[in-house]
């Protein structure tokens, strides 16, 4: 006989908050404000040229602890570099994040 998994009833308890009280609830990328997006972009634009290079995007994924940063970088540039210059601008970055391609 296979044991049946008991599912908790929805009684208004945020189980993640109860287990990890110091963590804030996750914010969906589409809920970020323009100001927040600008701050995130500037954090990873290390040479302050207003563009994210391939190296800066890859470093961002490494800093965030994401798996396969090289593949994610390729995908971000493939999907997000609308003008084909090889860089992600602030506007392109905002679109990527809001479409949830980067997070």
PyMOL commands that set and color helices and strands:
alter all, ss='L'
color gray80, all
select helices_A, chain A and resi 15-19+29-31+34-44+54-63+69-80+90-98
alter helices_A, ss='H'
color red, helices_A
select strands_A, chain A and resi 51-52+88-89
alter strands_A, ss='S'
color yellow, strands_A
deselect
rebuild
show_as cartoon
